[in-house]
Amino acid sequence: MSIVSSWEFNRDVSAVKRAAANGPVIITDHGRPSHVLLSFADYQRLTGTAGSLGDVFVLDEDIDFEPVRPRDSLREVDL
């Protein structure tokens, strides 16, 4: 597990992303741990989700949505 300061993270994001490929990277702010960067594969193992990133955001239920415009918002178009 690697530890980098937020300054180091901002200075070289690519290097920190490469380090995250080998395990979680703790990002510190003023010497205290504030964030953890991990690969998506590690995230999937941690959360028990499998599949693509798009699958994570798919809802299991249908949502009916019919936008209704208030009557007073109708206006004529002046061409």
N, C-alpha and C positions, 0 to 999 in steps of 0.2 A: 504494500500500500504506500502510495506517494503522498507527500504533503507539499503544497505550494502556497505561496501568499497570493492574495488577489492581485497584487502588482505584477508578480511573475506570470500569473494566468493571463492578465490583460496584455502583457508584453509578448507572450509567445503561446497563443491558444493552440496552435498546431502541435507543439511539443507536449502540451498537457493532454491533448486528445490522444496522441500516440501513447503516452503513459497510461491512460485509462484503458487502453487495449490490453494491458497487463494486469489490471485490477483497479479498484476504486482509487480516486485521487481526492484527497481532502484539500479544500481550498480554505485558507484562513483569512480572516479580516481582523487586523490589529492583534495578530497572534492567537486568535481564538478560532476554532473550527466554525465555519459558517455554511459551507456547501459541500456536497460530494458529487463528483463527476464520475459516471460509470458508462460503460458501453451499453448499447441497447440490448445486446444479448444478456449481459449481467442484469440489467433491469428486468428483462423478461423472466429470468430464472428467479429473481428476488420476488417478483409479484405473481409468478405462476401464470403469466399470460404467454400465449404462443401465437405465432403468425406474424403478419406484417404490422407496421405502425398504423396503417389504416384500419386494421381489425380492432385495434385497441379503442378506436373512437366510434365504432359502430354500435348503435342502440339496439337493444333486444326487442324493442316494441315500436309500433308504428305511432306516429304523432300526426293527428289531423290538424291542419292549419289552413284556415280560410281568412285571409286578411280582409277586414271590412273598413272601408273608407267612410268617415263620418260625412253625413249629408252636407254639412256646412263647409266642407273642404272642397267640394266640387266647384270648379270654376271654368269659365269659358276660355278657350285658347284664342288669343288675338294674333292672327297671322298678318 
